[in-house]
């Protein structure tokens, strides 16, 4: 294994047990033998935090000439950005180099022209790529693996973030979860685990899908929705849509109210009538107040899958469209994560309850 990858691994082992990131470690060890990305220029636009370095270690072990963009709107830890040179990782002030592969997040580099193609990390990024289908694009979000991160990882991180901000007394309090997709289901799961009372709000009646002890309110029924907010301790948005609560959440409901407001999406889901000062972390995703916005054990398999899509792009004559990662790739990574990692207990038995695949 090359010196760069080894240095990163030694650094991360000061913070994480090997069983917290077994998939990335196995990937680095396997790729160090064959260097399948040898000499290829790879731009990685993943949000940069300490655990992201584990992703970089595997790419470097694969022989990639790795670049990290500095002209990005993605959240990042300035301290980790400042360490990249120490690890010998190149930065790209302008992402206009002739890269071979772009590992993108939220479609921020969809207008580049890599020689081999893209791998996109998120669902929101797919919308941008659908307008620029000039290369093959593998979409990590089209996988069961991504649900581990978005459902379990993001749900768990909400409560770590609230505790970090001084709001760690959960038991018996009511939380209203707006949006019952992948993220919302994870929030409901952990809220119940912490002994909270749960209300789910959505534009579609989700009553039949909810746990028996959760209640439902339709966001479009403005009066009922705002009354549910007034009777809650915390409201968290999980819709992924810009201004999802515009004209739904009335300013007079919350501006003078003690109810906590939090967002778990990339976008401002509250809308312009609710000022940033009224929402925790100024409307930014609340889990980004943490050193690891998603715990290493929940995100590392997603990062390994995103990396693995780079190898998928080495296949000849791929169609110029958005595609899911190969099933065999997903199975191999999941096998390592569940056999060697610490997430098996989190995943086991939750397939039906929170929408994960049947592992």
C-alpha positions as CSV (number, residue, x, y, z in Angstrom):
1,X,0.0,0.0,0.0
2,X,1.3,3.4,-0.9
3,X,2.6,5.8,1.8
4,X,-0.3,8.3,1.5
5,X,-3.0,5.7,2.1
6,X,-1.0,4.2,5.0
7,X,-0.6,7.6,6.7
8,X,-4.3,8.3,6.5
9,X,-5.2,4.9,7.9
10,X,-2.9,5.3,10.8
11,X,-4.3,8.7,11.5
12,X,-7.9,7.5,11.4
13,X,-7.2,4.5,13.6
14,X,-6.7,7.0,16.4
15,X,-10.4,7.9,16.2
16,X,-12.2,4.8,14.9
17,X,-12.0,1.1,15.7
18,X,-11.4,-1.1,12.6
19,X,-14.9,-2.6,13.0
20,X,-16.4,0.9,12.5
21,X,-15.1,1.1,9.0
22,X,-14.4,-2.4,7.8
23,X,-15.6,-1.9,4.2
24,X,-13.2,1.0,3.4
25,X,-10.3,-0.8,5.1
26,X,-11.0,-4.0,3.1
27,X,-11.3,-1.9,-0.1
28,X,-8.0,-0.2,0.5
29,X,-6.2,-3.5,1.2
30,X,-7.7,-5.2,-1.9
31,X,-7.0,-2.3,-4.2
32,X,-3.4,-1.9,-3.0
33,X,-2.6,-5.2,-4.6
34,X,-3.8,-4.3,-8.1
35,X,-4.0,-0.5,-8.2
36,X,-7.0,-0.6,-10.5
37,X,-7.2,3.2,-10.8
38,X,-3.4,3.6,-11.4
39,X,-2.6,7.0,-12.9
40,X,-6.3,8.1,-13.4
41,X,-7.2,11.6,-12.3
42,X,-10.1,11.4,-9.9
43,X,-12.0,14.5,-8.6
44,X,-13.9,13.7,-5.3
45,X,-16.6,16.2,-4.3
46,X,-17.8,14.4,-1.2
47,X,-18.5,16.7,1.8
48,X,-15.1,16.8,3.6
49,X,-15.0,15.7,7.3
50,X,-12.7,13.5,9.2
51,X,-14.3,10.2,8.2
52,X,-14.1,11.2,4.5
53,X,-10.4,10.6,4.8
54,X,-11.2,6.9,4.9
55,X,-12.7,7.2,1.4
56,X,-9.6,9.0,0.2
57,X,-7.4,6.3,1.6
58,X,-9.0,3.6,-0.5
59,X,-8.8,5.7,-3.7
60,X,-5.1,6.5,-3.1
61,X,-4.4,2.8,-2.4
62,X,-6.0,2.1,-5.8
63,X,-3.4,4.3,-7.4
64,X,-5.7,7.2,-8.2
65,X,-4.3,10.7,-8.7
66,X,-6.8,12.2,-6.3
67,X,-8.0,15.8,-6.3
68,X,-10.4,17.5,-3.8
69,X,-12.1,20.6,-5.0
70,X,-11.9,23.8,-3.0
71,X,-14.5,25.7,-5.1
72,X,-17.5,23.8,-3.7
73,X,-20.6,24.7,-1.7
74,X,-20.5,21.3,0.1
75,X,-20.2,21.4,3.9
76,X,-16.6,20.8,5.1
77,X,-14.5,20.9,8.2
78,X,-11.8,23.6,7.7
79,X,-9.4,21.7,10.0
80,X,-9.6,18.6,7.8
81,X,-9.2,20.7,4.6
82,X,-6.0,22.1,6.1
83,X,-4.7,18.6,6.6
84,X,-5.0,17.5,3.0
85,X,-1.5,18.7,2.0
86,X,-0.1,16.8,5.0
87,X,-1.5,13.6,3.5
88,X,-0.3,14.5,0.0
89,X,-3.8,15.0,-1.4
90,X,-4.0,17.5,-4.2
91,X,-6.6,20.3,-4.2
92,X,-8.3,21.7,-7.3
93,X,-9.0,25.4,-7.0
94,X,-10.9,25.2,-10.3
95,X,-12.5,21.9,-11.2
96,X,-11.8,22.4,-14.9
97,X,-8.9,19.9,-15.3
98,X,-9.4,17.0,-17.7
99,X,-10.3,14.5,-15.0
100,X,-10.9,10.9,-15.9
101,X,-13.5,10.2,-13.2
102,X,-15.7,12.6,-11.2
103,X,-17.1,11.3,-7.9
104,X,-19.8,13.9,-7.4
105,X,-22.2,15.0,-4.7
106,X,-25.4,16.9,-5.4
107,X,-24.5,17.3,-9.1
108,X,-22.1,20.2,-8.4
109,X,-19.8,19.2,-11.2
110,X,-22.3,17.8,-13.7
111,X,-21.1,20.1,-16.4
112,X,-17.5,18.7,-16.5
113,X,-16.4,16.3,-19.2
114,X,-14.4,13.5,-17.6
115,X,-13.0,11.0,-20.0
116,X,-14.7,8.0,-18.3
117,X,-17.8,9.3,-16.5
118,X,-19.3,10.2,-13.1
119,X,-20.5,8.6,-9.9
120,X,-23.2,10.7,-8.1
121,X,-23.7,10.2,-4.4
122,X,-27.2,11.8,-3.8
123,X,-30.7,11.7,-5.1
124,X,-30.8,15.5,-5.5
125,X,-27.8,15.4,-7.8
126,X,-29.7,13.1,-10.2
127,X,-32.0,15.9,-11.1
128,X,-29.1,17.9,-12.4
129,X,-27.6,15.1,-14.3
130,X,-30.9,14.4,-16.1
131,X,-30.3,17.6,-18.0
132,X,-26.7,16.9,-19.0
133,X,-26.6,13.2,-20.0
134,X,-23.4,13.3,-21.9
135,X,-21.5,10.6,-19.9
136,X,-22.2,7.4,-18.0
137,X,-23.4,8.2,-14.4
138,X,-23.6,5.6,-11.6
139,X,-25.9,6.7,-8.8
140,X,-24.9,5.5,-5.3
141,X,-28.3,6.6,-4.0
142,X,-30.0,3.9,-6.1
143,X,-28.8,1.2,-3.7
144,X,-29.8,-0.5,-0.5
145,X,-26.5,0.5,1.0
146,X,-27.3,4.2,0.8
147,X,-30.3,3.6,3.1
148,X,-28.0,2.6,5.9
149,X,-26.6,6.1,5.7
150,X,-29.8,8.1,5.0
151,X,-32.1,6.2,7.3
152,X,-30.1,5.0,10.2
153,X,-27.1,7.3,10.0
154,X,-29.0,10.6,9.5
155,X,-31.7,9.6,12.0
156,X,-29.1,8.9,14.6
157,X,-27.1,12.0,13.9
158,X,-30.1,14.3,14.6
159,X,-30.1,13.3,18.2
160,X,-26.3,13.5,18.6
161,X,-26.6,17.1,17.2
162,X,-29.4,18.1,19.5
163,X,-27.5,16.7,22.5
164,X,-24.4,18.6,21.3
165,X,-26.4,21.8,21.3
166,X,-27.7,21.2,24.8
167,X,-31.0,19.6,24.1
168,X,-30.3,16.0,25.1
169,X,-33.3,15.4,27.3
170,X,-35.5,13.4,24.9
171,X,-37.6,11.0,26.9
172,X,-41.3,11.8,27.1
173,X,-41.1,14.8,24.7
174,X,-43.0,15.1,21.5
175,X,-41.2,15.5,18.1
176,X,-43.0,16.3,14.9
177,X,-41.2,14.8,11.8
178,X,-42.1,16.5,8.5
179,X,-41.6,14.0,5.7
180,X,-41.8,10.2,6.1
181,X,-39.3,9.1,3.4
182,X,-35.9,7.5,4.1
183,X,-34.6,10.1,6.5
184,X,-37.9,10.7,8.3
185,X,-38.3,6.9,9.0
186,X,-34.8,6.9,10.6
187,X,-35.7,9.9,12.8
188,X,-38.9,8.2,13.9
189,X,-37.0,5.0,14.7
190,X,-34.5,6.7,16.9
191,X,-37.1,9.1,18.5
192,X,-39.1,6.0,19.7
193,X,-35.8,4.4,20.8
194,X,-35.2,7.4,23.0
195,X,-38.7,7.3,24.5
196,X,-40.1,10.2,22.6
197,X,-43.7,10.7,21.5
198,X,-43.9,11.0,17.7
199,X,-46.1,12.9,15.2
200,X,-45.4,12.4,11.5
201,X,-46.5,15.2,9.1
202,X,-46.6,14.6,5.3
203,X,-48.7,15.6,2.3
204,X,-49.8,12.0,1.8
205,X,-51.6,10.0,4.5
206,X,-48.9,7.8,6.0
207,X,-51.1,6.4,8.9
208,X,-51.0,2.8,7.7
209,X,-47.2,2.9,7.5
210,X,-46.5,4.3,11.0
211,X,-45.7,2.5,14.2
212,X,-48.8,2.1,16.3
213,X,-47.8,4.6,18.9
214,X,-47.1,7.4,16.3
215,X,-49.8,9.9,15.2
216,X,-50.2,11.5,11.8
217,X,-51.2,15.0,10.6
218,X,-51.5,16.3,7.0
219,X,-49.2,19.2,6.3
220,X,-51.8,20.6,3.9
221,X,-54.3,20.9,6.7
222,X,-52.7,24.2,7.8
223,X,-54.7,24.7,11.1
224,X,-54.3,21.1,12.3
225,X,-50.6,21.0,11.3
226,X,-49.8,24.3,13.1
227,X,-51.7,23.1,16.2
228,X,-49.5,19.9,16.2
229,X,-46.4,22.1,16.0
230,X,-47.5,24.2,18.9
231,X,-47.9,21.1,21.1
232,X,-44.5,19.7,20.2
233,X,-41.0,20.1,21.7
234,X,-39.2,19.9,18.4
235,X,-40.0,20.0,14.7
236,X,-37.5,18.5,12.2
237,X,-37.9,18.7,8.4
238,X,-36.9,15.7,6.3
239,X,-38.5,16.4,2.9
240,X,-35.5,17.3,0.9
241,X,-37.6,20.0,-0.9
242,X,-36.8,23.8,-1.0
243,X,-39.4,25.8,1.0
244,X,-41.5,22.7,1.7
245,X,-43.2,24.5,4.6
246,X,-43.8,27.7,2.8
247,X,-47.4,28.7,3.4
248,X,-47.7,25.6,5.7
249,X,-45.8,26.6,8.8
250,X,-47.2,30.0,9.9
251,X,-44.6,32.4,11.3
252,X,-46.9,33.3,14.2
253,X,-46.9,29.6,15.3
254,X,-43.1,29.5,15.9
255,X,-41.6,33.0,16.1
256,X,-42.5,33.5,19.7
257,X,-42.8,29.8,20.6
258,X,-40.2,27.6,22.5
259,X,-40.5,24.8,19.9
260,X,-37.2,23.8,18.5
261,X,-36.8,23.9,14.7
262,X,-34.3,21.8,12.9
263,X,-33.6,20.9,9.3
264,X,-32.0,17.6,8.1
265,X,-31.9,18.4,4.4
266,X,-29.4,20.2,2.2
267,X,-32.1,22.8,1.2
268,X,-33.9,25.4,3.3
269,X,-37.1,23.5,3.8
270,X,-38.7,26.2,6.0
271,X,-39.0,29.0,3.5
272,X,-38.3,32.7,3.6
273,X,-40.9,33.6,6.2
274,X,-39.0,31.7,8.9
275,X,-35.7,33.5,9.5
276,X,-32.4,31.5,9.9
277,X,-32.0,32.8,13.4
278,X,-35.1,30.9,14.4
279,X,-33.8,27.5,13.2
280,X,-31.0,25.5,14.8
281,X,-27.7,25.8,12.8
282,X,-29.2,28.7,10.8
283,X,-31.3,26.4,8.6
284,X,-28.3,24.3,7.6
285,X,-28.6,20.6,8.2
286,X,-28.3,20.3,11.9
287,X,-26.1,17.3,11.9
288,X,-23.3,19.4,10.3
289,X,-22.6,20.9,13.7
290,X,-20.9,17.6,14.5
291,X,-17.3,16.6,13.7
292,X,-18.8,13.5,12.0
293,X,-22.2,14.6,10.6
294,X,-22.9,10.9,10.0
295,X,-21.3,8.3,12.2
296,X,-18.4,6.4,10.5
297,X,-20.2,3.1,11.0
298,X,-23.2,4.2,9.0
299,X,-21.6,6.1,6.2
300,X,-18.4,4.1,5.4
301,X,-20.2,1.5,3.3
302,X,-21.8,4.3,1.2
303,X,-18.4,5.9,0.7
304,X,-17.0,2.5,-0.3
305,X,-19.8,2.1,-2.8
306,X,-19.2,5.5,-4.3
307,X,-15.5,4.6,-4.7
308,X,-16.5,1.2,-6.3
309,X,-18.5,3.0,-8.9
310,X,-15.2,4.4,-10.2
311,X,-14.2,0.9,-11.1
312,X,-17.5,0.3,-12.8
313,X,-16.7,3.2,-15.1
314,X,-13.7,1.3,-16.4
315,X,-16.2,-0.9,-18.3
316,X,-16.3,-0.2,-22.0
317,X,-19.3,1.1,-23.9
318,X,-21.4,2.2,-21.0
319,X,-24.7,4.0,-21.9
320,X,-24.9,7.7,-21.3
321,X,-27.5,7.7,-18.6
322,X,-28.0,7.4,-14.8
323,X,-27.6,3.8,-13.6
324,X,-27.6,2.0,-10.3
325,X,-24.4,0.3,-9.0
326,X,-24.0,-3.3,-9.9
327,X,-25.8,-5.8,-7.6
328,X,-22.7,-7.9,-7.2
329,X,-20.7,-4.9,-6.0
330,X,-23.4,-4.0,-3.5
331,X,-23.6,-7.6,-2.2
332,X,-19.8,-7.8,-1.7
333,X,-19.7,-4.5,0.2
334,X,-22.7,-5.4,2.4
335,X,-21.2,-8.7,3.2
336,X,-18.0,-7.1,4.6
337,X,-20.0,-4.5,6.5
338,X,-22.3,-6.9,8.1
339,X,-19.8,-9.6,8.9
340,X,-16.9,-7.5,10.1
341,X,-18.6,-4.3,11.2
342,X,-20.7,-3.0,14.1
343,X,-23.9,-2.2,12.1
344,X,-25.4,-5.7,12.0
345,X,-27.4,-5.2,15.2
346,X,-28.7,-1.8,13.9
347,X,-29.8,-3.2,10.6
348,X,-31.1,-6.6,11.7
349,X,-34.9,-6.8,12.0
350,X,-35.5,-3.2,10.7
351,X,-36.1,-4.0,7.0
352,X,-39.8,-3.6,7.2
353,X,-40.0,-1.0,10.0
354,X,-37.8,1.6,8.3
355,X,-37.8,0.6,4.7
356,X,-34.4,-1.0,4.4
357,X,-33.9,-4.0,2.0
358,X,-34.2,-7.4,3.5
359,X,-30.6,-8.2,4.5
